[in-house]
Amino acid sequence: MAINIQRIIIFHVLILISNFASGQSPLEGFKPFDPVNVASKVAVDLDSYYFVAENTLYTFRPGFYYSIPNKRHLMGLSVPIVHSIFSGDFAGYENTTGIGDIRFAYLGVPYQSKDALGLQRITAMMEITAPTGNEQLGRGVGEWVYKPGVAISIRANEAVHIFPKVTFQFSTSELNSLGGGDGLPDLEDPEEHESLKVISFGLPATLAVESWQGWVTLSPEYIHTFTEDTYFIFLQMELGKMIGKRTSTSLQITRFIAGQPRLETIFRVRFNFFLNH
């Protein structure tokens, strides 16, 4: 066992040395704009959710993601600190802070191409959210939530990347969740409980600018919830940049476009510190 651990450590050191020796740019090497990035990293998200009824939700979500050496599997864990603000009267609990629902993530790559352009990867995704947050205070949904999916990575040319994806989010029990809000608690009606059955289709398209070491992404997303038989359409814009050899930062703005109005706008600031390519 000790020999195996030593081999793994030596292998990772050699990877890091070869990455720096190759002269490959950090943007090209890490691809921080890739939503199914399989590089080991420490990630921190700062999120602000604004609802139609003037309720707000703020999260600080640090996470750690580890990729095994063959770059075909990634496993991760994130723990959110949630601050929820209700616009109504909740007996003194309108403004509280605490741990939210912990999220486990897995990415697997059954297909990876060696071609420079065209189809690059097919990635299977799985997220599992544990009910660790207090649902009555708007910090969780109260039940386990599962979110399998598939994403395709396409490189149209040297600068343009497209990532079509489909996910299906569901629960095995009734919970308090905003349909189409990625398993978020329903701050408009925290007493309402129903099952979660949501399918979503996304089409992120990224323009990578090597000279600037940055990128711009536009991502329309269509979400349909079967429990309520209604839909949501969101549009996300992301502006990001490498700010060092191993660190990237980005600003994401997600805006409600059409459907049943509930969640209006999401602001997300994301920091990634990459551990390997």
Protein Blocks (a to p, Z undefined) as FASTA:
>chain_A
ZZmmmmmmmmmmmmmmmmmmnopafklmnommbmkbcbdcddddddddddfkopacdddd
dddddddfklpaccdddddddddddfbdeehpabccddddddddddddfbccfbfghjfb
dcddddddddfbcfknopagoiacddddddddddfblmlccdddddddddfbdcdddehi
lopacfklmmbccdddddddddddddddfknopacdddddddddfklopadddddddddd
dfbfkbccdddddddfbdcdfbfbdcdddddddfbZZ
